[in-house]
Amino acid sequence: MDFTLVQMAYFGKVGIGTPPQYFYLHFDTGSSTLWVNSVYCNSDACNSHPLFNPSQSSTFTSNQQPFSIKYGTGSVQGFLGSDTITIGQLTVTNQKIGLSTSEPGDHFARPLHDGLMGLAFRPPTYQTIVDNMIQEGVIEEPIFAFYLSRDSESGSEVVFGGVDPSHYEGQINWVPVQQNSHWQLVFEG
């Protein structure tokens, strides 16, 4: 899947619902929640973005459980639901998503930010979208990889379920990450 790199933030086109409503989500390796701007959002940050409307999706369900996340640069509040997610040729069913109701401040008002898709390393008790891809058998291997093009060049991509060998030479060396660590590596020297 092609995506856009903008000042160290990675955005990709993601479909939510049935039929899919498309949004540019920030692929965030530092958090684990998938959330999107919704028709229930009353903040100024939502005014310049497309808004997910769950009533237009035949697969959306919710028990209205609240969620709230504070990031270093902003925060979001809303409620949780589940729906079908489409990323390129992949379809994930019954994915937990957050629907924003409040996004204080202006951080999430940026033009290429309709929501966030968390890709952080998490314990197995929390089902990220990659965990669901693995569980539902929609990816070949339990990995994902980014290729980042230089500066303003096009061609950055994310691969779910493998790596693209045309973007590297040699052998991949696998290194364990620290438990509950946001992909933190431990070096001894």
Secondary structure, 3 states (H helix, E strand, C coil): CECEEECCEEEEEEEECCCCEEEEEEEECCCCCEEECECCCCCHHHCCCCCECHHHCCCCECCCCEEEEECCCCEEEEEEEEEEEEECCEEEEEEEEEEEEECCCCHHHCCCCCEEEECCCCCCCCCCHHHHHHHHCCCCCCCEEEECCCCCCCCCEEEECCCCHHHCCCCCCCCCECCCCCCCECCCC
